[in-house]
Amino acid sequence: MPTGYERGVVKDFGLGEKQSFGFITLSNGEDLFVHKNNLRAGMTTLQPGQRVIFKIGHGARGPQAMDVYLEE
């Protein structure tokens, strides 16, 4: 795993009027916001239970997952 990245599990995705956001559960049990604009190129959605790797960044409303991709 690259330096500065974290692991988590998709809790929910496809929320909101545009079905464009969701949450990733971190290893400490906290939930982190994720927006579809922060998925790696070629990815359009996530499914609950998928294991992902991401950076934690800061958006207008607080911490959020950035550069999100599936763990292999």
ABEGO torsion letter per residue (X at the ends): XBBGBBBBBBABBGBEAAGABBBBBBAAGBBBBBBAAABBBGBABBBBGBBBBBBBBBBAAEBBBBGBBBBX
